[in-house]
Amino acid sequence: EVQLVESGGGLVKPGGSLRLSCAASGFTFSSYSMHWVRQAPGKGLEWVSSICRDSANIYYADSLKGRFTTSRDNDRKLLYLQVNSLRGEDTAVYFCARGLSPVGGTREAFHIWGQGTMVTVSS
Amino acid sequence: EIVLTQSPGTLSLSPGERATLSCRASQSVSSNYLAWYQQKPGQAPRLLIFGASSRATGIPDRFSGSGSGTDFTLTISRLDPEDFAVYYCQHYASSPYNFGQGTKLEI
């Protein structure tokens, strides 16, 4: 079964850091682009970051550049999102998603989604 | 940066009716790199349509996408009770891969 499972969320104080993980199974992880999307409580979807299959190209939402870092370990089938200097507005469910086709770039619809991990930033 | 505007914000219809959802882009979306997603409360989004008009695997044929350039439409031909949810469009033509703000389809 094709599956993505996020972990690493939790309650963190403003200014703190977290590393979110996304474990992939059931497909050739190294062949697909991967993506992070977040959703604040009661709000819409917000694209966060995308990484191509060999990590050669990584993109971020402008508002998050410098604080968020995306990486992947193809051998371990893991996607990561390092989030630093957290603020209240970063409170959200963070989803990882897999690109639709194994063609290498990040210009893909987001086909497979995990169930998300909740990050709460509060003192 | 391509900004997507969805309309209406909320659409109130009944099962069996036809739903038409709109997504307008602030500039042309190259190669029709436009997707539609469905999200139900407490669930992850589900990909419905990619490439503006291609249905994802397992999506019923009552869902159809159309449009090009800056104007795109998601049509649900006959609403099933399970279709009441929030729908988002997204472009993936160039970073940032923005989403629209969503259309809530309610009974």
Interface residues (C-beta under 8 A of the other chain):
Chain A: H35 V37 G44 L45 E46 W47 S50 Y59 Y60 A61 D62 F95 L100 T106 R107 E108 A109 F110 H111 W113 G114 Q115 G116
Chain B: E1 Y33 A35 Y37 Q39 Q43 A44 P45 R46 L47 F50 G51 A56 V86 Y88 Q90 Y92 A93 S94 S95 P96 Y97 N98 F99 G100 Q101 G102
